Amino acid sequence: MKWYVIILLSCLCVACKKHQTLEEATDKPMQKAIEEAVEEQYKNIKDVKIYALKTVYADDSVCIKQCYVDKIDSVGKKEVLEYRYVFLIDMFQSRFERQVVFNEVLINLPCLPDDLIRKCQEEVKQRGESVYNSMIPLTKRIKYP
């Protein structure tokens, strides 16, 4: 009888495992996209540090994050870059391919202050705007899984 209880509890633990949200899944591809963009745009890069990562908008199909990036070249010169990253599920392509397809775009834009982020989030909710529809044309299929 004890074995049945142990097996049942094990099954429940596996079944109740927390699924990763789109917002959580955004961090790795964002980091990779930033590193690739900095290496592609600038030569002799010694180090890239991402910090002050904030979510500008997130729902079940799109996530927009912003961050600052310290780019340090081989001479030791530091430059601060600002990026916004859009990560979303391509609904049409996902249905067509019968698997989840992700799109992304990395935009070099100034970071928004917290109060403006909150204001924009409230306006989107009040107006019932579709962030997804306005972002999908900007994105390309993600290069890496």
Secondary structure, 3 states (H helix, E strand, C coil): CHHHHHHHHHHHHHHCCCCCCHHHHCHHHHHHHHHHHHHHHCCCEEEEEEEEEEEEEECCCEEEEEEEEEEEECCCCEEEEEEEEEEEECHHHHHHHCCCCEEEEEECCCCCCHHHHHHHHHHHHHHCCCHHHHHHHHCEECCCC
